[in-house]
Structure formats: C-alpha cells, structure tokens
Amino acid sequence: NLYWTDTGTDRIEVTRLNGTSRKILISENLDEPRAIVLNPVMGYMYWTDWGESPKIECAYLDGSERRVLVNTSLGWPNGLALDLEKDKLYWGDAKTD
C-alpha cells in the first residue's frame, strides 16, 4: 500500500500500488498535514500537522484510534523518521531548526 498526506485537501489517504482501492483515512481536524511514516510491524502510521496548532499524531493503518502524541514546543514539524529497533520516533522542525 501507498500512504500519503495531502495539504491541499487536508487528508491522509491510502491506495494499493496499482492505484486500486483508494481510500480517505483521515479528513477531519487536519490543518496542514505534512510528513508520514508507517510502522507495519505494529500497524501504526504517524504524521505531522504544522497548521495553527502544530502536532504529531498517530493512528492504526486503517485510520482508527487516532491520538495526539506531541502538541507542545512545536513550530512546523515536517520530517519524520522511525527507528523500529529502538522504538523511537524522530522529527525535524522547520521553524525551530
């Protein structure tokens, strides 16, 4: 599957690699979704939102059980990396450098 964020439509979507089974996973309460990473082992996706209230969120790969992980001391969180061995999530922030 291919997952992506769309800042123009403020959505997170998924499709099969051949373009079939396209589905909108999250379309509410997103302001400026940016980066996205997946943990296929645990079945989670993580994404950044750098709108008026910047935050980093997660949900299951089907979009369910959405929750905010970080919503303080953020400016424009826009890059994500996941270390599966150490179970850590890293991010870059374009506003705070």
N, C-alpha and C positions, 0 to 999 in steps of 0.2 A: 504494500500500500504506500501511497504518497500522501503526506500530510503537509498542509501549508497554512500560513496566516495571510489574510488579505486586509491591508489597511484601508483600501478604497471602499470595501463593503463592510468592514469591521466584522469579519467572520474567520472561523477556523474550519477548514474543510478537509475531506479525505476522498481519495479515489483509488481504484486499482491502477496498476501501472499501465494497463491498456486503455485507460480512460473510462471504464465502465464502473457502475455502482458509485457514482459521485454522490457525496452526502455532506450536508452542512452539519457540523458537530456542535458548534457554539456560535450564536449570533446575537446574544443579549449581553449587555453590560461589558462590551468591549469598546474601547475608545480608539486606541492606536496599536493594535496587536503587531508584534514585530518578529522576534525570533521564536523558534520552536525546536525542541528536541524530544526524542522518544526514548523510553526505557522499555524495550519489548519484553525483557525478562519479567519485569513486574507489571507490565501492561499500563504504564502511565505515559502521559505527554505533559510537558512543561512548556510554558510560553511567557513572553514578556509583553507588557502593555505599557506604553510610555505616554499615555494621554494625560489628562488633567490630574488624575490620581494614579501615578505610576505604581505598577505592581508586577509580581511574578506569581503565576498561578499554576495549578496542576489539575488534572482530571484523568480518569481512565481513558483508554484509547477510543472508546465509543462516545466520549464527551460527558459521561455521567460522573457523579460525585466530585464536582468541581469545587476547588477551595483555593484560597489565597495563601501563599507561602510567605511572601515578603511584601510589605507595603509601607515601610519606613526607610528613610535615608536613601531614597532612590531619586534619580533625575530622569534620565532617558535610558532605561535598561533595554539593550538592544542585541546583545550577543549572549548565547548560552552554550555551555559545554557540560556534558555529563560524564563523570568518572564512575563507571559501573563497578569497578573493583573496590573502590573506596566508598561508594555510595554517597558521592558528593556532587552538588550542582554548582557550577561556576557561572558568573555573568560579567559582562562588560557594561559600563555605563558611559554613554557619550557625553553626558552633561557634567558629571563629576570626575571624569577621566579615571 
